[in-house]
């Protein structure tokens, strides 16, 4: 079995994008719930979150941070 050495403790770009997308959607959800409650639907926001997270991660380029020996 090959050994994997992670060269840095920093998270990958895709993981960072996923966390940023989750935070963005959480803030947007609160804003919409308070500013435009007619547009707020809990089921829609629950379904939209993974789609937005996938979209953020899909378009972010990731630099390899592991070295396989």
Gaussian input, Z-matrix of N, CA and C with variables (Angstrom, degrees):
# hf/3-21g

backbone

0 1
 N
 C     1     B1
 C     2     B2     1     A1
 N     3     B3     2     A2     1     D1
 C     4     B4     3     A3     2     D2
 C     5     B5     4     A4     3     D3
 N     6     B6     5     A5     4     D4
 C     7     B7     6     A6     5     D5
 C     8     B8     7     A7     6     D6
 N     9     B9     8     A8     7     D7
 C    10    B10     9     A9     8     D8
 C    11    B11    10    A10     9     D9
 N    12    B12    11    A11    10    D10
 C    13    B13    12    A12    11    D11
 C    14    B14    13    A13    12    D12
 N    15    B15    14    A14    13    D13
 C    16    B16    15    A15    14    D14
 C    17    B17    16    A16    15    D15
 N    18    B18    17    A17    16    D16
 C    19    B19    18    A18    17    D17
 C    20    B20    19    A19    18    D18
 N    21    B21    20    A20    19    D19
 C    22    B22    21    A21    20    D20
 C    23    B23    22    A22    21    D21
 N    24    B24    23    A23    22    D22
 C    25    B25    24    A24    23    D23
 C    26    B26    25    A25    24    D24
 N    27    B27    26    A26    25    D25
 C    28    B28    27    A27    26    D26
 C    29    B29    28    A28    27    D27
 N    30    B30    29    A29    28    D28
 C    31    B31    30    A30    29    D29
 C    32    B32    31    A31    30    D30
 N    33    B33    32    A32    31    D31
 C    34    B34    33    A33    32    D32
 C    35    B35    34    A34    33    D33
 N    36    B36    35    A35    34    D34
 C    37    B37    36    A36    35    D35
 C    38    B38    37    A37    36    D36
 N    39    B39    38    A38    37    D37
 C    40    B40    39    A39    38    D38
 C    41    B41    40    A40    39    D39
 N    42    B42    41    A41    40    D40
 C    43    B43    42    A42    41    D41
 C    44    B44    43    A43    42    D42
 N    45    B45    44    A44    43    D43
 C    46    B46    45    A45    44    D44
 C    47    B47    46    A46    45    D45
 N    48    B48    47    A47    46    D46
 C    49    B49    48    A48    47    D47
 C    50    B50    49    A49    48    D48
 N    51    B51    50    A50    49    D49
 C    52    B52    51    A51    50    D50
 C    53    B53    52    A52    51    D51
 N    54    B54    53    A53    52    D52
 C    55    B55    54    A54    53    D53
 C    56    B56    55    A55    54    D54
 N    57    B57    56    A56    55    D55
 C    58    B58    57    A57    56    D56
 C    59    B59    58    A58    57    D57
 N    60    B60    59    A59    58    D58
 C    61    B61    60    A60    59    D59
 C    62    B62    61    A61    60    D60
 N    63    B63    62    A62    61    D61
 C    64    B64    63    A63    62    D62
 C    65    B65    64    A64    63    D63
 N    66    B66    65    A65    64    D64
 C    67    B67    66    A66    65    D65
 C    68    B68    67    A67    66    D66
 N    69    B69    68    A68    67    D67
 C    70    B70    69    A69    68    D68
 C    71    B71    70    A70    69    D69
 N    72    B72    71    A71    70    D70
 C    73    B73    72    A72    71    D71
 C    74    B74    73    A73    72    D72
 N    75    B75    74    A74    73    D73
 C    76    B76    75    A75    74    D74
 C    77    B77    76    A76    75    D75
 N    78    B78    77    A77    76    D76
 C    79    B79    78    A78    77    D77
 C    80    B80    79    A79    78    D78
 N    81    B81    80    A80    79    D79
 C    82    B82    81    A81    80    D80
 C    83    B83    82    A82    81    D81
 N    84    B84    83    A83    82    D82
 C    85    B85    84    A84    83    D83
 C    86    B86    85    A85    84    D84
 N    87    B87    86    A86    85    D85
 C    88    B88    87    A87    86    D86
 C    89    B89    88    A88    87    D87
 N    90    B90    89    A89    88    D88
 C    91    B91    90    A90    89    D89
 C    92    B92    91    A91    90    D90
 N    93    B93    92    A92    91    D91
 C    94    B94    93    A93    92    D92
 C    95    B95    94    A94    93    D93
 N    96    B96    95    A95    94    D94
 C    97    B97    96    A96    95    D95
 C    98    B98    97    A97    96    D96
 N    99    B99    98    A98    97    D97
 C   100   B100    99    A99    98    D98
 C   101   B101   100   A100    99    D99
 N   102   B102   101   A101   100   D100
 C   103   B103   102   A102   101   D101
 C   104   B104   103   A103   102   D102
 N   105   B105   104   A104   103   D103
 C   106   B106   105   A105   104   D104
 C   107   B107   106   A106   105   D105
 N   108   B108   107   A107   106   D106
 C   109   B109   108   A108   107   D107
 C   110   B110   109   A109   108   D108
 N   111   B111   110   A110   109   D109
 C   112   B112   111   A111   110   D110
 C   113   B113   112   A112   111   D111
 N   114   B114   113   A113   112   D112
 C   115   B115   114   A114   113   D113
 C   116   B116   115   A115   114   D114
 N   117   B117   116   A116   115   D115
 C   118   B118   117   A117   116   D116
 C   119   B119   118   A118   117   D117
 N   120   B120   119   A119   118   D118
 C   121   B121   120   A120   119   D119
 C   122   B122   121   A121   120   D120
 N   123   B123   122   A122   121   D121
 C   124   B124   123   A123   122   D122
 C   125   B125   124   A124   123   D123
 N   126   B126   125   A125   124   D124
 C   127   B127   126   A126   125   D125
 C   128   B128   127   A127   126   D126
 N   129   B129   128   A128   127   D127
 C   130   B130   129   A129   128   D128
 C   131   B131   130   A130   129   D129
 N   132   B132   131   A131   130   D130
 C   133   B133   132   A132   131   D131
 C   134   B134   133   A133   132   D132
 N   135   B135   134   A134   133   D133
 C   136   B136   135   A135   134   D134
 C   137   B137   136   A136   135   D135
 N   138   B138   137   A137   136   D136
 C   139   B139   138   A138   137   D137
 C   140   B140   139   A139   138   D138
 N   141   B141   140   A140   139   D139
 C   142   B142   141   A141   140   D140
 C   143   B143   142   A142   141   D141
 N   144   B144   143   A143   142   D142
 C   145   B145   144   A144   143   D143
 C   146   B146   145   A145   144   D144
 N   147   B147   146   A146   145   D145
 C   148   B148   147   A147   146   D146
 C   149   B149   148   A148   147   D147
 N   150   B150   149   A149   148   D148
 C   151   B151   150   A150   149   D149
 C   152   B152   151   A151   150   D150
 N   153   B153   152   A152   151   D151
 C   154   B154   153   A153   152   D152
 C   155   B155   154   A154   153   D153
 N   156   B156   155   A155   154   D154
 C   157   B157   156   A156   155   D155
 C   158   B158   157   A157   156   D156
 N   159   B159   158   A158   157   D157
 C   160   B160   159   A159   158   D158
 C   161   B161   160   A160   159   D159
 N   162   B162   161   A161   160   D160
 C   163   B163   162   A162   161   D161
 C   164   B164   163   A163   162   D162
 N   165   B165   164   A164   163   D163
 C   166   B166   165   A165   164   D164
 C   167   B167   166   A166   165   D165
 N   168   B168   167   A167   166   D166
 C   169   B169   168   A168   167   D167
 C   170   B170   169   A169   168   D168
 N   171   B171   170   A170   169   D169
 C   172   B172   171   A171   170   D170
 C   173   B173   172   A172   171   D171
 N   174   B174   173   A173   172   D172
 C   175   B175   174   A174   173   D173
 C   176   B176   175   A175   174   D174
 N   177   B177   176   A176   175   D175
 C   178   B178   177   A177   176   D176
 C   179   B179   178   A178   177   D177
 N   180   B180   179   A179   178   D178
 C   181   B181   180   A180   179   D179
 C   182   B182   181   A181   180   D180
 N   183   B183   182   A182   181   D181
 C   184   B184   183   A183   182   D182
 C   185   B185   184   A184   183   D183
 N   186   B186   185   A185   184   D184
 C   187   B187   186   A186   185   D185
 C   188   B188   187   A187   186   D186
 N   189   B189   188   A188   187   D187
 C   190   B190   189   A189   188   D188
 C   191   B191   190   A190   189   D189
 N   192   B192   191   A191   190   D190
 C   193   B193   192   A192   191   D191
 C   194   B194   193   A193   192   D192
 N   195   B195   194   A194   193   D193
 C   196   B196   195   A195   194   D194
 C   197   B197   196   A196   195   D195
 N   198   B198   197   A197   196   D196
 C   199   B199   198   A198   197   D197
 C   200   B200   199   A199   198   D198
 N   201   B201   200   A200   199   D199
 C   202   B202   201   A201   200   D200
 C   203   B203   202   A202   201   D201
 N   204   B204   203   A203   202   D202
 C   205   B205   204   A204   203   D203
 C   206   B206   205   A205   204   D204

   B1=1.4518
   B2=1.5286
   B3=1.3192
   B4=1.4483
   B5=1.5246
   B6=1.3281
   B7=1.4574
   B8=1.5244
   B9=1.3130
   B10=1.4597
   B11=1.5214
   B12=1.3256
   B13=1.4576
   B14=1.5188
   B15=1.3047
   B16=1.4585
   B17=1.5253
   B18=1.3211
   B19=1.4564
   B20=1.5225
   B21=1.3039
   B22=1.4577
   B23=1.5274
   B24=1.3308
   B25=1.4698
   B26=1.5326
   B27=1.3343
   B28=1.4629
   B29=1.5255
   B30=1.3430
   B31=1.4623
   B32=1.5275
   B33=1.3018
   B34=1.4594
   B35=1.5333
   B36=1.3036
   B37=1.4681
   B38=1.5264
   B39=1.3263
   B40=1.4632
   B41=1.5296
   B42=1.3258
   B43=1.4602
   B44=1.5205
   B45=1.3127
   B46=1.4593
   B47=1.5272
   B48=1.3262
   B49=1.4636
   B50=1.5196
   B51=1.3130
   B52=1.4670
   B53=1.5270
   B54=1.3209
   B55=1.4662
   B56=1.5226
   B57=1.3311
   B58=1.4642
   B59=1.5302
   B60=1.3263
   B61=1.4669
   B62=1.5290
   B63=1.3147
   B64=1.4662
   B65=1.5203
   B66=1.3302
   B67=1.4592
   B68=1.5272
   B69=1.3333
   B70=1.4645
   B71=1.5296
   B72=1.3178
   B73=1.4676
   B74=1.5272
   B75=1.3104
   B76=1.4656
   B77=1.5236
   B78=1.3173
   B79=1.4654
   B80=1.5278
   B81=1.3260
   B82=1.4614
   B83=1.5281
   B84=1.3142
   B85=1.4739
   B86=1.5287
   B87=1.3252
   B88=1.4682
   B89=1.5266
   B90=1.3230
   B91=1.4695
   B92=1.5210
   B93=1.3215
   B94=1.4719
   B95=1.5211
   B96=1.3266
   B97=1.4689
   B98=1.5245
   B99=1.3444
   B100=1.4643
   B101=1.5234
   B102=1.3215
   B103=1.4667
   B104=1.5242
   B105=1.3216
   B106=1.4655
   B107=1.5293
   B108=1.3198
   B109=1.4729
   B110=1.5245
   B111=1.3268
   B112=1.4636
   B113=1.5231
   B114=1.3249
   B115=1.4566
   B116=1.5225
   B117=1.3220
   B118=1.4655
   B119=1.5303
   B120=1.3146
   B121=1.4598
   B122=1.5248
   B123=1.3083
   B124=1.4658
   B125=1.5267
   B126=1.3148
   B127=1.4662
   B128=1.5324
   B129=1.3198
   B130=1.4644
   B131=1.5159
   B132=1.3169
   B133=1.4716
   B134=1.5215
   B135=1.3294
   B136=1.4702
   B137=1.5187
   B138=1.3184
   B139=1.4639
   B140=1.5227
   B141=1.3128
   B142=1.4601
   B143=1.5289
   B144=1.3163
   B145=1.4658
   B146=1.5301
   B147=1.3309
   B148=1.4672
   B149=1.5268
   B150=1.3212
   B151=1.4649
   B152=1.5246
   B153=1.3215
   B154=1.4659
   B155=1.5262
   B156=1.3217
   B157=1.4713
   B158=1.5271
   B159=1.3155
   B160=1.4647
   B161=1.5249
   B162=1.3109
   B163=1.4563
   B164=1.5180
   B165=1.3264
   B166=1.4611
   B167=1.5285
   B168=1.3182
   B169=1.4606
   B170=1.5096
   B171=1.3193
   B172=1.4637
   B173=1.5267
   B174=1.3218
   B175=1.4579
   B176=1.5300
   B177=1.3088
   B178=1.4677
   B179=1.5289
   B180=1.3149
   B181=1.4695
   B182=1.5266
   B183=1.3016
   B184=1.4568
   B185=1.5193
   B186=1.3078
   B187=1.4627
   B188=1.5278
   B189=1.3066
   B190=1.4651
   B191=1.5233
   B192=1.3265
   B193=1.4560
   B194=1.5399
   B195=1.3152
   B196=1.4610
   B197=1.5264
   B198=1.2968
   B199=1.4525
   B200=1.5233
   B201=1.3168
   B202=1.4570
   B203=1.5251
   B204=1.3210
   B205=1.4740
   B206=1.5093
   A1=108.65
   A2=116.05
   A3=121.23
   A4=110.62
   A5=115.51
   A6=121.63
   A7=108.91
   A8=115.70
   A9=121.00
   A10=107.61
   A11=116.16
   A12=122.22
   A13=108.57
   A14=115.82
   A15=118.92
   A16=107.17
   A17=115.60
   A18=121.02
   A19=113.59
   A20=117.69
   A21=121.12
   A22=109.34
   A23=118.01
   A24=120.20
   A25=112.83
   A26=117.23
   A27=120.78
   A28=110.91
   A29=116.98
   A30=119.21
   A31=110.85
   A32=115.96
   A33=120.13
   A34=109.81
   A35=115.57
   A36=120.51
   A37=111.27
   A38=117.69
   A39=120.82
   A40=110.97
   A41=117.47
   A42=120.33
   A43=110.10
   A44=116.85
   A45=120.81
   A46=110.77
   A47=117.55
   A48=121.36
   A49=110.99
   A50=117.64
   A51=120.66
   A52=111.23
   A53=116.89
   A54=120.45
   A55=110.34
   A56=116.96
   A57=120.61
   A58=110.98
   A59=117.19
   A60=120.69
   A61=111.04
   A62=116.44
   A63=119.96
   A64=110.84
   A65=116.68
   A66=120.19
   A67=111.14
   A68=116.93
   A69=121.95
   A70=110.93
   A71=116.47
   A72=120.16
   A73=111.58
   A74=117.70
   A75=120.35
   A76=111.22
   A77=116.42
   A78=120.16
   A79=110.42
   A80=116.73
   A81=120.74
   A82=111.18
   A83=116.82
   A84=121.52
   A85=110.85
   A86=116.75
   A87=120.64
   A88=110.52
   A89=116.64
   A90=119.96
   A91=110.47
   A92=117.18
   A93=120.24
   A94=110.48
   A95=117.67
   A96=120.15
   A97=111.57
   A98=116.91
   A99=119.87
   A100=113.75
   A101=117.50
   A102=120.44
   A103=111.94
   A104=117.01
   A105=120.93
   A106=109.65
   A107=117.45
   A108=119.39
   A109=114.14
   A110=117.83
   A111=119.85
   A112=111.67
   A113=117.53
   A114=122.77
   A115=111.58
   A116=117.39
   A117=120.54
   A118=110.80
   A119=115.30
   A120=121.69
   A121=107.37
   A122=117.05
   A123=121.64
   A124=112.33
   A125=117.66
   A126=120.60
   A127=111.26
   A128=116.76
   A129=120.05
   A130=110.87
   A131=117.49
   A132=120.77
   A133=111.37
   A134=116.78
   A135=119.84
   A136=111.48
   A137=117.17
   A138=121.03
   A139=111.76
   A140=117.54
   A141=121.88
   A142=112.88
   A143=118.17
   A144=121.53
   A145=113.24
   A146=120.89
   A147=118.22
   A148=113.31
   A149=117.59
   A150=120.22
   A151=110.14
   A152=116.96
   A153=120.85
   A154=110.49
   A155=117.68
   A156=121.15
   A157=109.92
   A158=117.47
   A159=120.69
   A160=110.84
   A161=117.30
   A162=121.01
   A163=112.45
   A164=117.18
   A165=120.12
   A166=110.07
   A167=117.23
   A168=120.83
   A169=113.44
   A170=116.90
   A171=121.17
   A172=111.40
   A173=117.06
   A174=121.30
   A175=114.02
   A176=118.06
   A177=121.26
   A178=108.59
   A179=116.11
   A180=120.45
   A181=108.96
   A182=115.47
   A183=119.96
   A184=109.91
   A185=115.71
   A186=120.91
   A187=108.30
   A188=118.36
   A189=119.46
   A190=110.54
   A191=115.51
   A192=119.14
   A193=111.10
   A194=116.22
   A195=120.51
   A196=108.61
   A197=115.19
   A198=121.20
   A199=108.30
   A200=117.44
   A201=122.06
   A202=108.44
   A203=115.89
   A204=120.61
   A205=110.18
   D1=139.97
   D2=-177.98
   D3=-78.22
   D4=148.26
   D5=177.98
   D6=-92.02
   D7=135.09
   D8=178.18
   D9=-110.96
   D10=122.71
   D11=176.49
   D12=-111.85
   D13=121.55
   D14=176.71
   D15=-85.68
   D16=120.99
   D17=-173.16
   D18=-77.17
   D19=-16.32
   D20=-178.98
   D21=-147.39
   D22=149.17
   D23=176.56
   D24=-80.85
   D25=-3.22
   D26=-179.18
   D27=-66.79
   D28=143.52
   D29=176.32
   D30=-70.43
   D31=161.02
   D32=178.40
   D33=-71.12
   D34=161.60
   D35=179.54
   D36=-63.12
   D37=-36.98
   D38=-179.07
   D39=-67.67
   D40=-38.25
   D41=177.22
   D42=-65.93
   D43=-42.54
   D44=177.54
   D45=-61.78
   D46=-40.99
   D47=178.23
   D48=-64.46
   D49=-38.83
   D50=179.50
   D51=-65.32
   D52=-40.96
   D53=178.22
   D54=-67.52
   D55=-41.42
   D56=178.15
   D57=-63.98
   D58=-39.84
   D59=179.09
   D60=-65.52
   D61=-39.54
   D62=178.24
   D63=-64.54
   D64=-43.77
   D65=177.97
   D66=-64.00
   D67=-43.18
   D68=178.14
   D69=-58.64
   D70=-47.10
   D71=-178.44
   D72=-67.37
   D73=-35.16
   D74=178.21
   D75=-65.12
   D76=-44.13
   D77=178.42
   D78=-66.44
   D79=-43.74
   D80=178.84
   D81=-61.98
   D82=-38.18
   D83=179.16
   D84=-62.53
   D85=-43.36
   D86=179.19
   D87=-66.64
   D88=-41.46
   D89=179.59
   D90=-62.64
   D91=-46.89
   D92=-179.19
   D93=-64.86
   D94=-39.63
   D95=-179.78
   D96=-63.29
   D97=-34.44
   D98=-177.44
   D99=-91.17
   D100=-33.00
   D101=-176.00
   D102=-91.20
   D103=-40.92
   D104=-177.24
   D105=-132.36
   D106=72.21
   D107=-175.96
   D108=-62.95
   D109=-21.44
   D110=177.30
   D111=-66.89
   D112=-26.74
   D113=-179.19
   D114=-89.59
   D115=-6.28
   D116=-175.39
   D117=-88.98
   D118=123.37
   D119=174.20
   D120=-135.42
   D121=117.09
   D122=-173.60
   D123=-58.35
   D124=-41.56
   D125=-179.77
   D126=-64.77
   D127=-36.86
   D128=178.50
   D129=-65.77
   D130=-42.98
   D131=179.91
   D132=-66.99
   D133=-37.24
   D134=177.14
   D135=-64.53
   D136=-36.65
   D137=179.31
   D138=-78.32
   D139=-30.22
   D140=-176.64
   D141=-75.71
   D142=-30.36
   D143=-175.67
   D144=-56.73
   D145=-53.23
   D146=-179.28
   D147=-65.44
   D148=-28.59
   D149=178.20
   D150=-67.49
   D151=-43.33
   D152=179.80
   D153=-68.37
   D154=-40.81
   D155=178.50
   D156=-62.15
   D157=-44.03
   D158=177.12
   D159=-62.44
   D160=-41.56
   D161=178.46
   D162=-62.25
   D163=-44.30
   D164=177.55
   D165=-60.92
   D166=-46.69
   D167=-178.10
   D168=-68.69
   D169=-31.05
   D170=-177.22
   D171=-65.23
   D172=-40.70
   D173=-173.47
   D174=-92.32
   D175=-2.68
   D176=178.82
   D177=-91.77
   D178=124.79
   D179=177.13
   D180=-75.94
   D181=141.30
   D182=-177.53
   D183=-115.37
   D184=130.76
   D185=175.07
   D186=-90.47
   D187=136.38
   D188=-179.65
   D189=-66.31
   D190=134.14
   D191=178.15
   D192=-123.88
   D193=20.34
   D194=175.21
   D195=-127.41
   D196=147.12
   D197=177.84
   D198=-121.53
   D199=122.76
   D200=-179.67
   D201=-96.32
   D202=126.30
   D203=179.30
   D204=-107.17

